[in-house]
Amino acid sequence: MPYKIDTCKMKLPRKLDRRIKLTNQQRIEIANLFNQWYTQTRLALIFEVHRKTIRNIVYPEKYQADLKRRIDGKCHKLYYNREKNTQAVKNTRRYRQKNKEKLI
């Protein structure tokens, strides 16, 4: 039986959504620094995110191509770990339940 938190489709505020790693201001700053010859790896270290996150900000067309490949089902599923995913879903549900008061 699904958790009530999953069925009611409550949208988390941006400040509570743990999937969001960078603010819009930081994204603009990353684009500016990349234009000043900073490497993707160095920017990833500065902002403490994965290098691919920086690549998606700097090259949005590559990000869109990745999304399209994912939708078409042409991505390699080698990296999918069912147990790890199950645990991540449980942790997310607990986090959302704990912060339910803040959402209302």
N, C-alpha and C positions, 0 to 999 in steps of 0.2 A: 504494500500500500504506500503510495507516495506521501511525502511530507506535505503538510498544508502550505508551508512556505514555498514549495515548488509549484503548487497548483494555482495559487492566487496571483502569480506573476507580478509581484511587487518590484518596482524598479528602484534599485539602490541609488541614493544620491552619489554624485561623482566623488565626494570626499570619503565615502565608505566603500566604494567599489575597488576591491584590491587588484582587479585586472588592469586598472589604469595606472601606469607607471610614471608618466610624464604629464605636466600641465601644458596647456596651449602655449604659454610663454616660453617654456623650456623647449618646445618643438621649434619655435621660431628661432630661438637662440642656437639650437643645433644646426639648423639650416644656414644661419649666418656664419657660424664657426667652420662649417664644412666648406663654405665658399672662401674662407681664409686659410685653406690648405691644412686643416686638421684632418687626420685620418679617422675612418669609422671606428677602428679599434680604440684609438685614444679617446674619442668622444664617448664610447661605450664605458670606458673606465671612469671618465669624469662624471658621467651621469648615472653610473652604476646600473646599467641595463645591458641586455645582450646586444651584440654587434648587429644582428639582423633587425632589431628594433630601430637602430640608427639608419640602416639601409632602407627600411620601409619609409622613414621620414624623408630622407634625402632623395630617394628615387621612388616616388609614388606609383609610377607606371610598372615597376617590378613588383610592387606590393599587389597591384590589381591583377597582374598576370598570375601571381601565386594564388590569389583568391579564386581566379577562374579555373586554374588547374585543380584546386581542391574541390570545387563544385563539380567539375567534370569527372572526378574520381581518378585522376591520373597521378595522384600523389602516392608515394611509396608508404606503405603502412608498417614498415619495419620498426619504427620508433614507438608504436603504440603498445603500452603496457597496461593490460586490463586491471590488474590488482592496484597499480599506482593510480589509475584513473578512478577506480571505485573509492579509494581512500580520499582522493582529492574532492570528489563529489560529497562525501560524508563531511569532510572538513568545511566545505563551503556551506552546506546546509546548517551545520552547527553555528558557523559564524553569522549567517543570516538570521537564525533563530535568536541568537544572543543579542543582535542589534535590531530586533523587531520593533522595540519601543521607539528607537530613533527614526524609523522609517515612517511612522504614522504621524 
